[in-house]
Amino acid sequence: MSMDYSDIIGLPHHTSKTHPRMTILQRAAQFSPFAALKGFDEEIDETARTTEAWRELGEDELQALDEQLAHLKGMLGERPQVAVTYFRPDEKKTGGAYVHYTGHLKAIDEQARRLTFAEGEQILFDSIVEIFVC
């Protein structure tokens, strides 16, 4: 038995009569990775994502926020540009994130205890950590 393949080395490459030749993209798709466990990568990413804990404000900080809101109430006609830092709870985990938002203040609703901005954003008083006029 010869191991040098001299008997087949010169033969033409076989071409199927029933199956058309695959394009390079089709051949590459055969070897592309696949997800054996659907959604597993998303679960791993979600587990790795961190959240922050809610921080209770002290009396001095609450007093400063109340004074700032009273000051802003007098400026509502001017639609002042206001920067707010507030806590947004996470929908999937305990905790959340501190978010910074800047917009034009439209209304202060004391009944619902929220700020409404001209851009459509609404922020609850109880989630606000810091607020100031830009």
Secondary structure, DSSP 4 states (H G I P E B T S, - for coil): --SS-TTTTTSPPP--SSSPPPPHHHHHHHTS---SSTTHHHHHHHHH---BPP-PPPHHHHHHHHHHHHHHHHTGGG--EEEEEEEEE-SSSSSEEEEEEEEEEEEEETTTTEEEETTS-EEEGGGEEEEEE-
